[in-house]
Amino acid sequence: MLKIVGGKARGRQIKTPPGRIRPATARVRKAIFDYLSGFIPDARVLDLYCGSGGLGLEALSRGAIEAWFVDLSERSINVAKQNAVTLGMDEQTRFICKDVFRFLRMSVELATGSFDLIFAAPPYRIAKPKQILESIADTQIIAPDGAVCLEYSRHNDFPESLHFTLDRRKIYGETIIDVWDWNYGGSVKAGDN
């Protein structure tokens, strides 16, 4: 079980799917959301590799108006749906059971700039941080002043992007949390913070 760490659902517990899910710890989630507090109110959020839905639900608890959840695992999607219902947030959510890269390729039909904040916390064994950023840039589903919060392992290479600027990088043990700002399709190359 996980707890929502802030907002209207603070302290409420949510389920995690059985198996090899690696939900962000309460400490890491609190740090992420304290830093992203300016992005959250009235935001449309996309939670890629959603697992239990903890990041998207945390955003809704803190004032986001809508969250989409994408995961290849039907079990994870079902748990995330149950958690949304438990928290009374099911009317603000949409769930897609699909491979993340396939979802992004098919998302050209979405309006450009659909999401203000995108979370991507792939399983460490399959994480491709640079490819995730490039795929988001290719679809341009991120709002002009949007951000991507990317979680990956220290064993991955640090990503670079021509389309995003690295705003913040924090390391918590094995976990790296990056926040990338969208460059409106510009050509700024990211560097370490």
C-alpha positions, 0 to 999 in steps of 0.5 A: 500500500502507498499513501497519497502525501499531499492535497485533498487526499493526503494520508489516503492509502492506495493499492499497488499491483502485485509483482515487480512494481517499484513505486516511488517512495513517499520521500521521493514523491513528496520531493517531486511534488514540492518542486512541481507545485507550480505545474499542478493546479489546473494541469492536465497530467499524463502518467506513463508506466503508471503502475498503481497510478500513484503519480497521477493520483497525487497530482489530482489530489493536489489540484490537477484537473485531469489525468491519463494513465498508460501502462502495458500491464492490464493488472496495473491499469485495473489497480490504478482504476480501483485507486481512482474510484477509492479516492473519488477521482474516477471522473477525472481519469482516463486509462489506456492499456498499451505499450507507452511508445505505441501510445505515443506514436498513436497520440498524433490524433491528440490535440497538440499541447494536450498535457501540462505535466508528463510523468514517466517512471518506466521499470528500470530494466527497460528504461530508455529515458532519451527515447521517452523524451524524443517520443514525447517531443515527436508527438508534441502532446506537451503544452508549450510551458509543460514539463516532463518528470522522468524517473530512471536508474543511476545505471542508465545513461543520462539523457540529452534532448534537443527539445527539452532543457534539463531544469532539475536533476536529483539523485536518491540512492539508485533513483534519478529524478529529472524535470525537463522543460519543453523548449517549444521545439527549440534547440537548447541542449540539456546539461547537468544541474 
